[in-house]
Amino acid sequence: MPTRTVVVGSASGLHARPAALFVAAAAKQPVPVTIRTGEKKAVPARSMLSVLSLGAKKGTEVTLEADGDGAQDAVDALAALLERDLDAEDG
């Protein structure tokens, strides 16, 4: 089961626009992906309310996990998205 820990790069953390972009990208993945902070329970990356409930701020380490065909690619793609400052990007 591929797992990857990354640091949230967006200035506002996983809130508002960055969270919406992340959830939309997670929904497009061929496998379900979970996300968690620290030792908290993992939540579905496709759920906006669940992602917001993490309270992840800029600099927070989050762990992504997926299982199934395409899981590694899904985790890598979402990790790359989280590392960027989505607040500073257009579109």
N, C-alpha and C positions, 0 to 999 in steps of 0.2 A: 504494500500500500504506500504509494508515494506521499511523502510529507515534506513540506518546506516551510521554514520560518523566515519571515521578512520583516523589515521595519517600515511602518506606514510613512510615506513621503509627503502626502498632501498636507498643506498648511492647516486645514480645518479638521484633519484626521478623517475618519470614516463617517462623515456626516454630510447631509445635503447632497450636493452634486457628486462628490467623489464616491459616496456610498451608492448612489443611483447608477453611476457608470460601472462600478464593481459588480453590483447585483445583476445588471443587464448582461455583462460579460459572463458571469457565472451561469446565468440561465441559458446561454448559447453553447455551453460546454456539453460534450456528449455523455458525461458522467456527473453524478452528484458530487459536489465539493462541499466540505465543511470548513469552517473558520473558527478559531478560538484565540483568546488572549490568556497568557499564563496557563494556569492549571484549571481554568474555568471549563465548563462543559462546551463542547463543540456545537456550533449551530449551523444550519443550512446557509450556504453562501448565496443561495437564490432567494432568500427571504429578507426583504428590506427591513422589516421590524427586528428580525433577529440580528442582522448586521449592526443596526443602530444601537441595539441593546448592549453590544460589546463595549461601547463607550471608548473606542480606540482613537487616541489622539495622535498628532504628529510625533513620530519617534517611538510609538508603541510597537512592540514585537507581537506579530500575529502568526499563527501556525495554520497552514492550509493542508488539507488532506483529502485524497480522493481514492476511489477503487474502481477497477474495471478497465476495459479497453480504452486507451487514450487518457488514462488518469495522469500520467507523468506530464503530458503536453498541457493538460488542463491546469494542473498545479503550476507549471512553469509560466503559462500565459497570464494567469491571475496574479502570480507573484510579481511578475514584471510590471503589471498595471499598478499594483499597490505601492511599489517602490517609487513611482513617478509622483510629481506634484500635480495632481489632476486639477487643482484649483487654478494653476497658472497656465493651463493649456486651453486652447480654443477648440470647440467642437468636441 
